[in-house]
């Protein structure tokens, strides 16, 4: 790919040259057509985004790491350039099944999971489904347990996962147009970056965005299974934790410390929910430290 050429994703989504300078690949699994990128060689690093992002979220981290690692990043079904199967639920447990099938199809083994938001439990579910495919964790702000009964999550799930949230997601793409920019603490997303996040939903259903907030409470039983699986995990773990996240607080980090006592933590002050965008240099440095033992 030359500097003057557009990648497939840039052409499809109307992005500027160089915004997403990766070769697009597609994999058919369980009726879905998953878009992913596979850059570099070396130990595998698996990137999984949350709501309402796509693999664009990790572009800077992938560029920084692909010289020493194989960087594998999927768009969840219905996000980015991935197409969901007919009648797909968009529940996190079903996303997790698709990712597990994709890892099996690509014969991925010994990967480090780098995940954000819903990408955390989705990736952990895939780890539990395929032993040996994910063996290290380098997680951002996420959770892996039921939060039913916690007013902080109950209120958000009820509002954004209910009729009001569904209406706002459908008509205004509220998670992209309001939640993302207001979650930034260190910098503002540029006009080009906002276009990149809006573009995948310009001419498709926005339902994937409103299922995730409903699932915060609605996927209680599945999250309980993820928690049990996480308790049994004894491998290397590292957390990259923004200190000014509107969603995941110090309380959730403390829960992680109990769940994975072997984990180390890099804290990022004055950083919001979308830490990979808000503090790219710090997250890259933290990933290099966390991944140092894999080479």
C-alpha positions in Angstrom: 0.0 0.0 0.0 1.5 3.3 -1.1 1.2 6.5 0.9 -1.2 7.9 -1.7 -3.5 4.9 -1.9 -6.5 4.3 0.2 -7.0 1.1 2.2 -10.2 -0.9 1.7 -11.7 0.4 4.9 -10.8 4.0 4.0 -12.5 3.6 0.6 -15.6 1.8 2.1 -16.1 4.3 4.9 -14.9 7.5 3.2 -11.9 8.0 5.4 -8.9 10.1 4.7 -5.8 8.4 3.4 -3.7 7.1 6.3 -6.5 7.1 8.8 -6.7 3.3 8.8 -3.6 2.1 6.9 -4.2 -1.6 7.2 -5.2 -4.4 4.9 -8.8 -5.5 5.5 -9.5 -9.2 5.8 -12.8 -11.0 6.2 -13.7 -14.3 7.8 -17.0 -16.1 7.6 -18.0 -17.9 10.8 -21.4 -19.0 12.0 -23.2 -17.0 9.4 -21.2 -13.8 10.2 -18.7 -12.0 8.0 -16.2 -10.6 10.4 -13.8 -7.9 9.3 -10.3 -8.0 10.9 -6.8 -6.8 10.4 -3.7 -9.0 10.8 -0.5 -6.9 11.0 3.1 -7.8 11.8 4.8 -11.0 13.0 5.7 -12.4 16.4 3.6 -13.2 19.5 -0.1 -12.6 18.9 -1.8 -9.6 20.4 -5.6 -9.7 20.1 -7.5 -6.4 20.2 -11.2 -6.3 21.0 -13.2 -3.1 21.1 -16.4 -2.3 23.0 -19.4 -0.1 22.3 -19.7 1.9 19.9 -16.2 1.5 18.4 -14.5 -0.7 15.9 -10.9 -1.7 15.3 -10.1 1.9 14.4 -10.0 2.5 18.2 -6.6 0.6 18.4 -5.0 2.0 15.2 -2.1 3.9 17.0 -1.4 0.9 19.3 -1.2 -1.5 16.3 1.1 0.7 14.3 3.4 1.0 17.4 3.4 -2.8 18.1 3.3 -4.5 14.7 7.1 -4.3 14.3 7.5 -7.0 17.1 4.1 -8.5 17.4 1.3 -10.0 15.3 -1.6 -7.6 15.9 -5.0 -9.1 15.3 -8.0 -6.9 15.7 -11.7 -7.8 14.9 -14.7 -5.7 14.4 -17.6 -7.2 16.4 -20.6 -8.3 14.4 -22.6 -5.3 13.3 -19.7 -2.9 14.1 -17.1 -1.5 11.8 -17.1 -3.5 8.5 -18.3 -6.7 10.1 -21.7 -8.1 9.1 -23.9 -9.9 11.6 -25.8 -13.1 10.7 -29.5 -12.8 10.0 -31.5 -12.5 13.3 -28.3 -12.0 15.4 -29.0 -11.0 19.0 -26.0 -8.6 19.5 -25.8 -9.9 23.0 -22.2 -10.1 24.4 -22.4 -13.8 24.9 -23.2 -14.3 21.2 -20.4 -11.9 20.1 -18.1 -14.0 22.3 -19.1 -17.2 20.5 -18.3 -15.6 17.2 -14.9 -14.4 18.4 -14.1 -17.9 19.8 -15.1 -19.4 16.4 -12.9 -16.9 14.6 -9.9 -17.7 16.8 -10.4 -21.4 16.1 -10.7 -20.8 12.4 -7.4 -18.8 12.4 -5.8 -21.3 14.7 -4.7 -18.6 17.1 -2.8 -19.8 20.1 -1.0 -18.1 23.0 -2.5 -14.7 22.4 -2.5 -11.7 24.7 -5.9 -10.2 25.0 -6.0 -6.4 24.8 -9.6 -5.3 25.4 -11.8 -2.3 26.2 -15.3 -2.0 27.6 -17.4 -5.0 26.4 -14.4 -6.4 24.6 -13.2 -7.6 28.1 -15.9 -10.1 28.9 -16.3 -11.0 25.2 -12.6 -11.8 25.0 -12.6 -13.7 28.3 -15.6 -15.7 27.1 -13.6 -16.6 24.0 -10.6 -17.5 26.2 -12.7 -19.9 28.2 -14.2 -21.5 25.1 -10.8 -22.3 23.5 -8.1 -23.3 26.0 -4.7 -22.1 25.0 -5.9 -19.6 22.4 -5.6 -16.6 24.9 -3.0 -17.0 27.6 -2.2 -13.5 28.7 -4.3 -10.4 29.6 -3.5 -6.7 29.1 -6.9 -5.2 29.7 -8.2 -1.6 29.7 -11.2 -0.5 31.7 -13.7 -3.3 31.6 -15.6 -5.7 33.9 -16.2 -9.5 34.1 -19.0 -10.0 36.6 -22.7 -9.2 37.2 -23.4 -5.7 38.3 -27.0 -6.1 39.1 -27.9 -4.2 42.3 -25.2 -1.5 41.8 -27.2 1.8 41.2 -24.3 3.2 39.1 -24.8 0.5 36.5 -28.6 -0.1 37.0 -29.4 3.5 36.2 -27.3 3.6 33.1 -28.6 0.2 31.8 -32.2 1.2 32.5 -31.9 4.5 30.7 -29.6 3.7 27.8 -30.8 0.1 27.3 -34.5 1.1 27.6 -36.9 2.8 25.2 -35.3 6.3 25.6 -31.8 4.9 24.9 -33.0 2.8 21.9 -34.7 5.8 20.4 -31.6 8.0 20.9 -29.3 5.3 19.5 -31.5 4.9 16.4 -32.1 8.5 15.6 -29.0 10.3 17.0 -26.3 7.6 17.4 -26.0 9.0 20.9 -23.1 6.7 21.9 -21.0 8.1 19.1 -22.2 11.7 19.0 -22.6 12.4 22.7 -21.0 9.7 24.9 -17.7 9.4 23.1 -16.8 13.1 22.9 -18.0 13.8 26.4 -15.9 10.9 27.7 -12.7 12.4 26.6 -10.6 14.2 29.2 -7.2 15.0 27.7 -8.1 16.0 24.2 -11.0 16.3 21.7 -11.7 13.8 19.0 -11.0 15.5 15.6 -13.6 15.9 12.9 -11.9 13.1 10.9 -12.0 10.8 13.9 -15.6 11.5 14.6 -16.4 10.7 10.9 -14.5 7.5 11.3 -16.7 6.4 14.2 -19.9 7.6 12.6 -19.3 6.1 9.2 -20.0 2.4 9.9 -23.5 3.2 11.1 -24.4 5.7 8.3 -26.4 3.2 6.3 -27.0 0.3 8.6 -28.9 -0.7 11.8 -27.8 1.0 15.0 -29.3 -1.7 17.1 -25.9 -3.1 18.0 -25.3 0.0 20.1 -28.4 -0.2 22.3 -28.2 -3.9 23.1 -24.9 -3.6 25.0 -26.3 -1.2 27.7 -29.4 -3.4 28.1 -27.0 -6.4 28.6 -25.3 -4.7 31.5 -28.1 -6.0 33.6 -29.7 -8.5 31.1 -26.7 -10.7 30.7 -26.3 -11.4 34.4 -26.1 -15.2 34.2 -23.5 -15.1 31.4 -21.4 -12.5 33.3 -21.5 -14.8 36.3 -20.0 -17.6 34.2 -17.3 -15.2 33.0 -16.5 -14.3 36.5 -16.1 -17.9 37.5 -13.8 -18.5 34.6 -11.7 -15.4 35.4 -11.3 -16.6 39.0 -9.7 -19.8 37.7 -7.3 -17.8 35.5 -3.7 -17.8 36.9 -1.8 -16.4 33.9 -0.1 -13.0 33.5 -2.4 -10.1 33.7 -2.0 -6.3 33.5 -4.5 -3.5 33.7 -4.3 -0.1 32.0 -6.7 2.0 34.0 -7.9 5.5 33.3 -8.6 7.4 36.5 -11.4 9.6 35.2 -13.7 7.1 33.5 -17.4 7.8 33.7 -18.2 4.0 33.6 -15.5 2.0 35.4 -14.3 3.4 38.7 -11.8 2.7 41.4 -14.4 0.3 42.8 -14.2 -1.9 39.6 -10.4 -1.8 39.7 -10.5 -3.0 43.3 -12.8 -5.9 42.2 -10.3 -6.8 39.5 -7.4 -6.8 42.1 -9.4 -9.3 44.2 -10.3 -11.4 41.1 -6.8 -11.5 39.6 -4.4 -10.8 42.5 -1.5 -11.5 40.2 -2.3 -8.5 38.0 -0.1 -5.4 37.8 -1.7 -2.0 37.0 -0.7 1.0 35.0 -2.8 4.0 36.1 -3.4 6.9 33.7 -4.4 10.1 35.4 -6.8 12.7 33.8 -7.9 10.1 31.3 -11.4 9.2 30.3 -13.3 6.1 29.2 -11.8 5.8 25.7 -8.2 5.7 27.0 -6.8 4.3 23.7 -7.9 7.6 22.1 -7.5 9.9 25.1 -3.9 8.8 26.0 -2.4 6.9 23.1 1.2 7.4 24.0 0.7 6.2 27.6 -1.3 3.2 26.5 1.3 2.2 24.0 4.1 2.5 26.7 2.0 0.4 29.1 1.3 -2.3 26.5 5.0 -2.5 25.6 5.7 -3.0 29.3 3.0 -5.6 29.7 4.1 -7.5 26.6 7.8 -7.4 27.4 7.9 -10.9 28.7 6.4 -12.4 25.5 9.5 -11.9 23.2 
